[in-house]
Amino acid sequence: MINRHLTRRTTILACTSLALIGTLGIRPTWAADKTVTVGLDLSLTGADAESAKRVEYGAMMAFDAVNAKGGVNGYKIVVTPYDDGTATSGQYDPAQAATNARKMVSDKATVAAIGPQMSGAGKAMAPILSEGDLATITPASTNPDITDPKFAAQYRPEGKSIYFRTVATDAYQGPYMANYYADVLHVKTVYILDDSGAYGVGLADAFEAQAKKKGIKVLGRDRLDPRAADYTAVLTKIKSLNPQAIYYGGVLQAGVKLAKQAYDIVPNMIKGGGDGVDGPEMLTAVGYPANEGWYATVASPHVTDDAKAADWVKAYKAKYHVDPDDYSVTAYDAALVIIAAIKQVTDGGKAPTRAAVRDAIQAVKVNTLQGPVSFDANGDLEDKTISVFQIRQDKSIPADDMRQYHYIGVAPSA
């Protein structure tokens, strides 16, 4: 299915995409032999596959639009897809992600990449990409270790930053949601769960540390096995302790089962998590009313309801027949950054090399749907906005419409 979407080159694209691409000064011709390749690594197999497709579509909106306009200074962008999910793992697989990174590095035509979605995949890919001097921009991976200078020897052994983000990290997502629990929901007691993955553990750690600072009493913490089918034992324990709220750090393989079973055992308890539980699978695989009331954060500004993005959202839906989410937007914006970097490198007639594109990504500032995108010296997004949503069914729209996640506002940063 992915090949059909990624190899198809439409000749008529959304006017909004073309307008944004046009602001980059792209010229309208290319020679048939002038191409550059961009890798695209997502978790297209397993529990997060539906979310992955929406991310993929966001990136392709930008690349298809620039190719339709004539490429970047005569260079057509060819996108090579990679799937880091496996049927065995049921979600992303770090070993497969590492294999994908090696394939990208070995393809000399690949000058940059987008992805991965998941931080566990990112931790496996980053050192390989560093050794290959290949920059990637993740539209969804939020574990802060990958870009933290303390871990530079592990994740960027060659020195330069190669892992960039169009989202904030869990150093903000976890604590800001703890602030929301304390300041807005007035939670006094909480039980914390994680799914044992790099993202889930790090997010839960960050939430827990800030929750304690805010005076929330943590009544316990448990680790869920994503492959297990039954979480009733831990949920029964939580019921006996009677906290006001549950916080879950993790992705959808465990999250979907947790949401279903929590509704049966602790239906009225406050429940929330990070961007790992912001996805169409919570709407389709969990269903109503079990998913009702769940809070989720997104590590970027909320854009899809903004008037300034209305034409882009309309074009996305017309092309792909699904609603974009905010990580569709961050993927689109990641592609805009890569396009701007390639343009900057080739403006003087030079060929786009990996090293030159990496340096340009580090330096560029691009106006995107989510606002100005620029990176600090470590590759992290300068903007630290964390958005809060809650699932509340609106029967006037389809059950799987991402607008079922109602935007609450920006999470408190103090």
Secondary structure as the mmCIF struct_conf table of DSSP 4:
data_model
#
loop_
_struct_conf.conf_type_id
_struct_conf.id
_struct_conf.beg_label_comp_id
_struct_conf.beg_label_asym_id
_struct_conf.beg_label_seq_id
_struct_conf.end_label_comp_id
_struct_conf.end_label_asym_id
_struct_conf.end_label_seq_id
HELX_RH_AL_P HELX_RH_AL_P1 ILE A 2 THR A 7
BEND BEND1 THR A 11 ILE A 12
HELX_RH_AL_P HELX_RH_AL_P2 CYS A 15 GLY A 22
TURN_TY1_P TURN_TY1_P1 THR A 23 GLY A 25
BEND BEND2 PRO A 28 PRO A 28
TURN_TY1_P TURN_TY1_P2 ALA A 32 ASP A 33
STRN STRN1 THR A 35 LEU A 42
BEND BEND3 THR A 45 GLY A 46
TURN_TY1_P TURN_TY1_P3 ALA A 47 ASP A 48
HELX_RH_AL_P HELX_RH_AL_P3 ALA A 49 ALA A 68
TURN_TY1_P TURN_TY1_P4 LYS A 69 GLY A 70
STRN STRN2 VAL A 72 VAL A 72
TURN_TY1_P TURN_TY1_P5 ASN A 73 GLY A 74
STRN STRN3 TYR A 75 TYR A 75
STRN STRN4 LYS A 76 ASP A 83
STRN STRN5 GLY A 85 GLY A 85
TURN_TY1_P TURN_TY1_P6 ALA A 87 SER A 89
BEND BEND4 GLY A 90 GLN A 91
STRN STRN6 TYR A 92 TYR A 92
HELX_RH_AL_P HELX_RH_AL_P4 PRO A 94 SER A 106
TURN_TY1_P TURN_TY1_P7 LYS A 108 ALA A 109
STRN STRN7 THR A 110 ILE A 114
BEND BEND5 GLN A 117 MET A 118
HELX_RH_AL_P HELX_RH_AL_P5 SER A 119 GLU A 131
TURN_TY1_P TURN_TY1_P8 GLY A 132 ASP A 133
STRN STRN8 THR A 136 THR A 138
BEND BEND6 PRO A 139 ALA A 140
HELX_RH_3T_P HELX_RH_3T_P1 PRO A 144 THR A 147
HELX_RH_3T_P HELX_RH_3T_P2 PRO A 149 PHE A 151
HELX_RH_AL_P HELX_RH_AL_P6 ALA A 152 TYR A 155
TURN_TY1_P TURN_TY1_P9 PRO A 157 GLU A 158
BEND BEND7 GLY A 159 LYS A 160
STRN STRN9 TYR A 163 ARG A 165
BEND BEND8 THR A 166 VAL A 167
HELX_RH_AL_P HELX_RH_AL_P7 ASP A 170 ASP A 183
TURN_TY1_P TURN_TY1_P10 VAL A 184 VAL A 184
BEND BEND9 LEU A 185 LEU A 185
STRN STRN10 THR A 189 ASP A 194
BEND BEND10 SER A 196 GLY A 197
HELX_RH_AL_P HELX_RH_AL_P8 ALA A 198 LYS A 213
TURN_TY1_P TURN_TY1_P11 LYS A 214 GLY A 215
STRN STRN11 LYS A 217 ARG A 223
TURN_TY1_P TURN_TY1_P12 PRO A 226 ARG A 227
BEND BEND11 ALA A 229 ALA A 229
HELX_RH_AL_P HELX_RH_AL_P9 THR A 232 LEU A 241
BEND BEND12 GLN A 244 GLN A 244
STRN STRN12 ALA A 245 GLY A 249
BEND BEND13 GLY A 250 GLY A 250
HELX_RH_AL_P HELX_RH_AL_P10 LEU A 252 ILE A 265
BEND BEND14 VAL A 266 VAL A 266
TURN_TY1_P TURN_TY1_P13 PRO A 267 ASN A 268
BEND BEND15 MET A 269 MET A 269
STRN STRN13 ILE A 270 GLY A 273
BEND BEND16 GLY A 274 GLY A 274
HELX_RH_3T_P HELX_RH_3T_P3 ASP A 275 VAL A 277
BEND BEND17 GLY A 279 GLY A 279
HELX_RH_AL_P HELX_RH_AL_P11 PRO A 280 GLU A 281
HELX_RH_PI_P HELX_RH_PI_P1 MET A 282 VAL A 286
TURN_TY1_P TURN_TY1_P14 TYR A 288 GLY A 293
STRN STRN14 TYR A 295 VAL A 298
BEND BEND18 ALA A 299 SER A 300
TURN_TY1_P TURN_TY1_P15 THR A 304 ASP A 305
BEND BEND19 ASP A 306 ASP A 306
HELX_RH_3T_P HELX_RH_3T_P4 ALA A 307 ALA A 309
HELX_RH_AL_P HELX_RH_AL_P12 ALA A 310 TYR A 320
BEND BEND20 HIS A 321 VAL A 322
HELX_RH_AL_P HELX_RH_AL_P13 ASP A 326 THR A 346
TURN_TY1_P TURN_TY1_P16 ASP A 347 GLY A 349
HELX_RH_AL_P HELX_RH_AL_P14 ARG A 354 ALA A 363
STRN STRN15 VAL A 366 THR A 368
TURN_TY1_P TURN_TY1_P17 LEU A 369 GLN A 370
STRN STRN16 GLY A 371 VAL A 373
STRN STRN17 PHE A 375 PHE A 375
TURN_TY1_P TURN_TY1_P18 ALA A 377 ASN A 378
BEND BEND21 GLY A 379 GLY A 379
STRN STRN18 LEU A 381 LEU A 381
BEND BEND22 GLU A 382 GLU A 382
STRN STRN19 SER A 387 ILE A 391
TURN_TY1_P TURN_TY1_P19 LYS A 395 SER A 396
BEND BEND23 ILE A 397 ILE A 397
TURN_TY1_P TURN_TY1_P20 ALA A 399 ASP A 400
HELX_RH_3T_P HELX_RH_3T_P5 MET A 402 GLN A 404
STRN STRN20 TYR A 405 VAL A 410
HELX_LH_PP_P HELX_LH_PP_P1 ALA A 411 PRO A 412
#
